[in-house]
Structures are given as structure tokens and as C-alpha cells.
């Protein structure tokens, strides 16, 4: 592996059959970047992880309002999401509401949400 492609503790969060997660995995593999994968369905995200991500990205970016899970929620539940705390509580209850993929890198401390090959290239490439 090329020494420039070694990134301490890169972690990819998502669902294995998600097309966006597949794109991220292919990109990381093609760049020779090793990463740990956390499947939301098998190992749910924690409150601490969500709070940490919200330090780097707005909760509005993390909450996937285009998802089928969001559209299936009652309108009063959707209307109850007004701030980071309410959004995080809902994402913890329904992990598929988290926009995928989430790429977290310890050094430098970085969170990237969604498919963003240009940003990935700048930060990890």
C-alpha cells in the first residue's frame, strides 16, 4: 500500500446494500485506503457518535428527509424534529434516517456525509 494512502482510523458507516455505501466502499478500495465498516443494522450507532458527527456537520445534513423511512413517519413525528436533540433521538430510533455513507476519520478529525468523491479526494485521496 502507498504510504500516502494510510489514514489512521477511517471508519465507514452505513448499510451494506445501500448504493451510496457501495460507491464509497469502491472508492476507498480503489484508493487503497483501509477502513472499518459499521453496519447500522448490525451495530447501531450511538448517541456519542451522532453528537460527534454533529460537531462537524449540521444535523440537517445528517437527517435524510428523502429516505423512505422519513416518508413513512407520521407527519406529527416529522414536525417534531426541530433541533439537533430531536433529530438525533429520531436517528437513534431509526438508524436508516442517517444520510449515508458517513465517513469518519480520526486524524484529522473529519466527518463526511453522503457521496462526495471530490471532498473524499481532497481529504483522503
MOURGI-V773923 format. One record per residue. N is the residue number from 1. SS is DSSP state (h for helix, s for strand, l for the rest). PSI is psi in radians with two decimals (NA if undefined). D_CENTER is the distance of its C-alpha to the mean C-alpha in Angstrom with 1 decimal. Layout:
<<N:SS:PSI:D_CENTER> <N:SS:PSI:D_CENTER>>
//
This chain:
<<1:l:2.44:25.4> <2:l:2.26:25.7> <3:h:-0.55:25.6> <4:h:-0.23:23.7> <5:h:0.23:20.7> <6:l:2.06:20.5> <7:l:2.12:17.5> <8:l:2.28:17.6> <9:l:1.13:14.8> <10:s:2.29:12.0> <11:s:2.36:9.4> <12:s:2.23:7.1> <13:s:2.42:5.2> <14:s:-2.73:6.3> <15:l:2.27:9.9> <16:l:-0.62:12.5> <17:l:0.06:14.4> <18:l:2.25:11.9> <19:h:-0.68:13.3> <20:h:-0.70:10.3> <21:h:-0.69:9.0> <22:h:-0.71:12.8> <23:h:-0.75:13.0> <24:h:-0.75:10.6> <25:h:-0.75:12.5> <26:h:-0.75:15.7> <27:h:-0.86:15.1> <28:h:-0.76:14.4> <29:h:-0.74:17.4> <30:h:-0.56:19.6> <31:h:-0.10:19.1> <32:l:0.42:20.0> <33:l:2.11:17.1> <34:l:2.53:16.7> <35:l:2.77:13.5> <36:s:2.42:12.8> <37:s:2.28:10.9> <38:s:2.01:9.9> <39:s:2.04:10.6> <40:l:-0.58:9.7> <41:l:-0.61:13.2> <42:l:-0.67:15.1> <43:l:1.66:13.5> <44:l:2.62:12.1> <45:l:2.74:9.8> <46:l:2.87:12.3> <47:h:-0.71:13.5> <48:h:-0.70:13.6> <49:h:-0.84:10.0> <50:h:-0.77:9.3> <51:h:-0.69:12.3> <52:h:-0.73:11.4> <53:h:-0.64:8.3> <54:h:-0.27:10.8> <55:l:-0.39:13.2> <56:l:-0.36:11.5> <57:l:2.56:10.2> <58:l:2.55:12.1> <59:h:-0.51:11.3> <60:h:-0.51:12.6> <61:h:-0.65:9.8> <62:h:-0.59:7.2> <63:s:2.03:9.8> <64:l:1.63:10.3> <65:l:-0.03:14.1> <66:l:-0.09:14.8> <67:l:2.73:13.9> <68:h:-0.53:16.9> <69:h:-0.79:15.9> <70:h:-0.82:16.2> <71:h:-0.45:19.4> <72:h:-0.23:20.8> <73:l:2.53:20.7> <74:l:2.56:24.0> <75:h:-0.57:24.5> <76:h:-0.55:25.5> <77:h:-0.79:22.1> <78:h:-0.78:20.3> <79:h:-0.39:22.9> <80:l:-0.15:22.3> <81:l:1.79:18.9> <82:l:-0.22:20.3> <83:l:3.13:18.5> <84:h:-0.73:15.6> <85:h:-0.81:17.3> <86:h:-0.63:17.9> <87:h:-0.77:14.4> <88:h:-0.70:12.9> <89:h:-0.74:15.8> <90:h:-0.68:15.1> <91:h:-0.56:11.4> <92:h:-0.64:12.9> <93:h:-0.64:15.6> <94:l:1.46:13.7> <95:h:-0.42:10.2> <96:h:-0.07:10.3> <97:h:-0.24:10.2> <98:s:2.21:6.5> <99:l:2.35:5.9> <100:l:2.70:4.7> <101:l:2.84:4.2> <102:s:2.14:1.9> <103:s:2.13:5.6> <104:s:2.36:7.6> <105:s:2.26:11.4> <106:l:-0.76:14.1> <107:l:1.92:16.8> <108:l:2.76:16.6> <109:l:2.05:14.2> <110:s:2.43:11.3> <111:s:2.26:7.7> <112:s:2.26:6.9> <113:s:2.31:5.0> <114:l:3.11:6.7> <115:l:1.95:9.6> <116:l:1.18:11.5> <117:h:-0.60:14.1> <118:h:-0.79:16.3> <119:h:-0.73:14.1> <120:h:-0.77:13.0> <121:h:-0.78:16.8> <122:h:-0.75:17.7> <123:h:-0.61:15.6> <124:l:-0.42:15.6> <125:l:NA:18.2>>
//
